[in-house]
């Protein structure tokens, strides 16, 4: 497949270009509002620098990776959809949920496939989590707990990205949306959320220093929390825990690990050992590369064979709705219904 990139300023641009190649694709053309950014990415992944989104129409592309700044991707993605090209859309898909909804509306109106870039959902332990839920291993689920954080190496390498309030509305929105996606993917939208956040203790920080939310599903609760300053070098503390009447399961995403318990088996471990990420702060290990590849494969299959992707732009809108509801609940001190 022939891939273009429209908007290349996001730190994940190189990862998505590699994912396209890992699915047998080639990067043909790259556009970014900053020609220097486009040229820098092209020097690393190949492709010709295009002068505009419209110019991408002349390269015979099969799909486009939209991976720019949050304040730029909405108009870029809508223009790409207008060219009739399928889209891999970097999360969270804009500055707010309304942006992501506009993109979802545009791709659906154009009849093109879209895939959100929520790659952490493809961690191998989460496949075991889905299986445990599907086969009833955990019994009646009462509580889900998810944790995310900005590790110190992320600040060292990507601090300018996360510290720019013109680019993101909160660090939770830009980073912890991965864990929000995972919980929504597994359990759907909650009925309502409550939340509390602290601000102003760390600099730079956008949106919150720490935030904790409670999601009400009616029959069970989910607790999702996040801190903008964590001592760990990479995302080795990011985790999901699910507690049920007949089983417990706990999983990490990078490095991948999982431990599960039932009365019949006792504690059983699987997955890779709990290891810290590499010193450059990007966690370019084989498991993370595979997470990207699987997410891109969903788009490739939809383009080649038709059908749905695993996480279309409409799903991204739902995730962003939850992210915004958490922020609104924290600011108002009130329950926000979804």
C-alpha positions as MATLAB code, in Angstrom:
seq = 'XXXXXXXXXXXXXXXXXXXXXXXXXXXXXXXXXXXXXXXXXXXXXXXXXXXXXXXXXXXXXXXXXXXXXXXXXXXXXXXXXXXXXXXXXXXXXXXXXXXXXXXXXXXXXXXXXXXXXXXXXXXXXXXXXXXXXXXXXXXXXXXXXXXXXXXXXXXXXXXXXXXXXXXXXXXXXXXXXXXXXXXXXXXXXXXXXXXXXXXXXXXXXXXXXXXXXXXXXXXXXXXXXXXXXXXXXXXXXXXXXXXXXXXXXXXXXXXXXXXXXXXXXXXXXXXXXXXXXXXXXXXXXXXXXXXXXXXXXXXXXXXXXXXXXXXXXXXXXXXXXXXXXXXXXXXXXXXXXX';
ca = [
       0.000    0.000    0.000;
       1.034    3.562   -0.710;
       0.830    5.783    2.367;
       0.925    9.525    2.790;
       1.411   11.497    5.988;
      -0.624   14.670    6.521;
       0.547   16.441    9.646;
       3.832   14.989   10.869;
       4.586   16.968   14.022;
       3.357   14.456   16.612;
       6.055   12.436   18.439;
       4.426    9.208   17.176;
       4.851   10.033   13.469;
       7.917    7.825   13.084;
       6.168    4.948   14.850;
       3.190    5.076   12.489;
       5.451    5.295    9.446;
       7.230    2.168   10.653;
       3.869    0.470   11.239;
       2.906    1.199    7.624;
       6.162   -0.409    6.468;
       5.668   -3.371    8.816;
       2.371   -3.971    7.004;
       4.095   -3.996    3.630;
       3.470   -0.327    2.879;
       5.625    2.513    1.609;
       5.670    6.185    2.591;
       5.179    8.146   -0.640;
       4.451   11.767    0.317;
       4.460   13.899    3.466;
       2.724   17.185    4.198;
       2.961   19.298    7.326;
       2.046   22.977    7.878;
       5.748   23.347    8.679;
       7.795   22.330    5.617;
      10.810   21.843    7.899;
       8.913   19.249    9.949;
       7.810   17.429    6.799;
      11.368   17.438    5.453;
      12.777   16.105    8.727;
      10.310   13.208    8.823;
      10.847   12.468    5.115;
      14.609   12.249    5.736;
      13.929    9.456    8.240;
      11.072    7.479    6.649;
      11.256    8.369    2.949;
       8.719   10.112    0.753;
       8.420   13.391   -1.096;
       7.480   16.594    0.720;
       4.088   17.819   -0.533;
       3.093   21.483   -0.568;
      -0.486   20.973    0.661;
      -3.038   18.343    1.642;
      -4.656   18.800   -1.770;
      -1.353   17.897   -3.460;
      -1.501   14.446   -1.828;
      -4.261   13.603   -4.300;
      -1.674   13.342   -7.069;
       0.468   10.577   -5.540;
      -1.848    7.575   -5.969;
      -2.146    7.027   -2.218;
      -4.150    4.224   -0.623;
      -4.293    5.739    2.891;
      -3.002    8.692    4.906;
      -1.543    8.932    8.417;
      -2.841   12.128   10.062;
      -0.346   12.754   12.838;
       0.105   16.475   13.426;
      -0.432   18.871   16.283;
      -3.770   18.567   18.074;
      -4.748   22.090   17.010;
      -4.110   21.249   13.328;
      -5.351   17.703   12.769;
      -9.079   18.431   12.523;
      -8.998   20.495    9.356;
      -6.260   18.297    7.882;
      -8.217   15.079    8.520;
     -11.426   16.535    7.095;
      -9.550   17.622    3.967;
      -7.974   14.163    3.597;
     -11.414   12.549    3.914;
     -12.619   14.926    1.210;
     -10.006   13.398   -1.102;
     -11.622   10.002   -0.519;
      -8.598    8.629    1.347;
      -8.752    6.324    4.418;
      -7.161    7.725    7.564;
      -5.032    6.540   10.472;
      -5.797    9.307   12.986;
      -3.396    9.965   15.850;
      -5.128   10.057   19.204;
      -6.838   11.974   20.759;
      -8.042   13.401   17.431;
      -8.143   17.152   17.994;
      -8.308   19.665   20.808;
     -11.738   18.572   22.027;
     -14.475   16.020   21.472;
     -16.257   18.316   19.029;
     -13.145   18.215   16.804;
     -13.124   14.422   16.779;
     -16.847   14.333   16.049;
     -16.302   16.569   13.012;
     -13.666   14.132   11.756;
     -15.944   11.135   12.398;
     -18.772   12.870   10.538;
     -16.441   13.664    7.624;
     -15.028   10.164    7.146;
     -18.488    8.618    7.428;
     -19.914   11.079    4.899;
     -17.022   10.305    2.547;
     -17.413    6.554    3.062;
     -13.727    6.030    3.891;
     -12.215    3.877    6.616;
     -10.734    5.477    9.722;
      -8.607    4.021   12.498;
      -7.704    5.764   15.751;
      -4.075    5.473   16.842;
      -4.748    3.943   20.261;
      -1.951    1.397   19.941;
      -1.590    0.416   23.621;
      -4.905   -1.474   23.399;
      -2.921   -4.097   21.445;
      -0.627   -5.081   24.320;
      -0.623   -8.857   24.499;
      -1.790   -9.031   28.140;
      -4.984   -7.201   27.124;
      -5.819  -10.095   24.805;
      -5.786  -12.314   27.897;
      -7.910   -9.754   29.722;
     -10.504   -9.793   26.929;
     -10.521  -13.585   26.948;
     -10.991  -13.715   30.727;
     -13.933  -11.304   30.517;
     -15.502  -13.136   27.573;
     -15.339  -16.590   29.154;
     -16.695  -15.409   32.512;
     -13.501  -16.302   34.377;
     -13.818  -13.271   36.665;
     -17.474  -13.820   37.570;
     -19.454  -10.716   38.485;
     -17.092   -7.779   37.994;
     -17.341   -5.143   40.687;
     -14.317   -2.866   40.174;
     -11.903   -1.850   37.411;
      -8.808    0.224   38.157;
      -6.584    1.890   35.557;
      -3.430    3.945   36.089;
      -1.426    6.156   33.728;
       1.292    8.756   34.274;
       3.826   11.021   32.607;
       7.205    9.362   33.358;
      10.257   11.550   33.729;
      11.854   10.482   30.426;
       8.738   11.625   28.584;
       9.293   15.106   30.001;
      12.963   14.959   29.009;
      12.231   14.008   25.406;
       8.740   15.398   24.730;
       8.384   18.159   27.298;
       7.790   20.838   24.664;
       4.858   18.847   23.277;
       3.193   18.218   26.630;
       3.921   21.670   28.016;
       2.287   23.600   25.168;
      -1.289   24.692   26.047;
      -1.895   25.770   22.439;
      -1.399   22.142   21.385;
      -3.188   20.216   24.157;
      -5.889   21.088   26.657;
      -4.549   18.818   29.409;
      -1.885   16.184   29.922;
      -4.600   13.711   30.881;
      -6.330   14.402   27.547;
      -3.164   13.821   25.536;
      -1.553   10.950   27.442;
      -3.971    9.131   29.746;
      -6.528    8.912   26.925;
      -4.811    5.581   26.146;
      -6.113    4.078   29.388;
      -9.526    5.722   28.881;
      -9.611    4.034   25.470;
      -8.751    0.647   26.956;
     -11.513    0.826   29.582;
     -14.081    2.067   27.048;
     -13.001   -0.651   24.605;
     -13.465   -3.358   27.240;
     -16.556   -2.089   29.050;
     -18.198    0.621   26.938;
     -19.270    4.078   28.025;
     -20.087    4.640   31.705;
     -23.392    6.120   32.798;
     -21.657    8.990   34.621;
     -18.307   10.138   36.036;
     -16.958   12.033   39.045;
     -13.429   13.379   39.360;
     -10.981   15.517   41.350;
      -7.722   17.056   40.140;
      -4.878   19.102   41.596;
      -3.060   21.904   39.769;
      -0.176   24.301   40.196;
       2.333   22.224   42.139;
       4.590   21.389   39.175;
       5.942   23.460   36.290;
       5.460   23.032   33.439;
       2.153   21.260   33.646;
      -0.953   21.601   31.510;
      -4.378   20.790   32.923;
      -3.488   18.897   36.071;
      -0.689   17.593   38.261;
      -2.834   14.622   39.258;
      -6.388   13.548   38.520;
      -8.581   10.703   39.756;
     -11.940    9.709   38.323;
     -14.737    7.309   39.240;
     -16.915    5.897   36.472;
     -20.372    4.555   37.303;
     -21.584    1.661   35.149;
     -24.560    0.907   37.354;
     -23.481   -2.651   38.246;
     -19.775   -1.889   38.708;
     -17.306    0.982   39.022;
     -14.107    1.940   37.245;
     -11.407    4.097   38.827;
      -8.961    5.764   36.403;
      -6.158    7.944   37.773;
      -3.169    9.832   36.384;
      -0.201   11.847   37.575;
       1.759   14.314   35.438;
       5.014   13.735   37.319;
       6.131   10.186   38.058;
       9.586    8.966   39.065;
       9.592    5.921   36.793;
      11.632    6.274   33.597;
       8.944    5.049   31.243;
       5.355    3.766   31.378;
       6.127    0.608   33.341;
       3.531    1.567   35.996;
       0.684    1.921   33.478;
      -1.702   -0.853   34.376;
      -5.218   -2.242   34.475;
      -6.762   -4.245   37.308;
     -10.133   -6.013   37.222;
     -11.752   -7.505   40.318;
     -14.555  -10.009   40.120;
     -16.313  -12.524   42.366;
     -14.416  -15.540   40.972;
     -11.231  -14.026   39.591;
      -8.758  -11.142   39.618;
      -6.564  -10.013   36.732;
      -3.827   -7.355   36.634;
      -1.938   -6.309   33.526;
       0.782   -3.912   32.360;
       1.275   -2.577   28.850;
       4.972   -1.720   28.316;
       6.806   -3.726   29.420;
       4.033   -6.301   29.107;
       3.111   -8.401   32.111;
       0.019  -10.091   33.492;
      -1.011  -11.894   36.665;
      -4.356  -13.602   37.156;
      -6.019  -15.409   40.030;
      -8.892  -17.865   40.417;
      -9.651  -20.196   43.291;
      -8.860  -23.171   41.053;
      -5.497  -21.974   39.708;
      -4.171  -19.609   42.332;
      -1.900  -16.855   40.978;
      -0.579  -17.413   37.452;
       1.874  -15.109   35.662;
       2.348  -14.575   31.934;
       3.866  -12.029   29.581;
       7.279  -10.391   29.700;
       9.152   -9.465   32.900;
       8.522   -6.038   34.392;
      11.306   -3.983   32.858;
      11.871   -0.264   32.449;
      11.832    1.334   29.004;
      14.972    2.296   27.080;
      16.993    5.351   28.017;
      15.853    7.463   25.049;
      12.345    7.616   26.507;
      10.461    6.347   23.468;
      10.121    2.640   24.369;
      11.032    1.531   20.851;
      11.023   -2.118   21.879;
       9.597   -4.947   19.817;
       6.364   -5.146   21.805;
       5.530   -1.444   21.321;
       6.390   -1.694   17.625;
       4.012   -4.619   17.429;
       1.274   -2.544   19.104;
       1.602    0.025   16.326;
       1.676   -2.663   13.631;
      -1.547   -4.296   14.824;
      -3.415   -0.986   14.888;
      -2.240   -0.153   11.371;
      -3.124   -3.674   10.212;
      -6.750   -2.976   11.104;
      -6.807   -0.048    8.669;
      -4.960   -2.014    5.979;
      -7.474   -4.870    6.215;
     -10.409   -2.463    6.009;
      -8.941   -0.786    2.919;
      -8.168   -4.079    1.174;
     -11.165   -6.146    2.224;
     -13.821   -3.679    3.399;
     -15.522   -3.890    6.765;
     -14.911   -2.026    9.993;
     -11.691   -1.077   11.724;
     -11.096   -1.940   15.374;
     -11.370    1.695   16.525;
     -12.911    4.094   13.980;
     -13.006    7.855   14.475;
     -16.484    7.532   16.021;
     -14.925    5.455   18.803;
     -12.327    8.208   19.248;
     -15.183   10.641   19.746;
     -16.624    8.435   22.501;
     -13.237    8.260   24.241;
     -12.875   12.041   24.041;
     -16.401   12.461   25.454;
     -15.306   10.535   28.559;
     -12.058   12.537   28.824;
     -13.998   15.807   28.678;
     -16.627   14.555   31.128;
     -13.854   13.760   33.623;
     -12.420   17.267   33.249;
     -15.875   18.834   33.618;
     -16.601   16.770   36.725;
     -13.262   17.780   38.258;
     -13.842   21.468   37.559;
     -17.454   21.556   38.737;
     -17.318   19.097   41.618;
     -20.470   17.497   40.209;
     -21.414   14.237   38.575;
     -21.381   14.454   34.769;
     -23.760   12.135   32.924;
     -22.865   10.537   29.611;
];
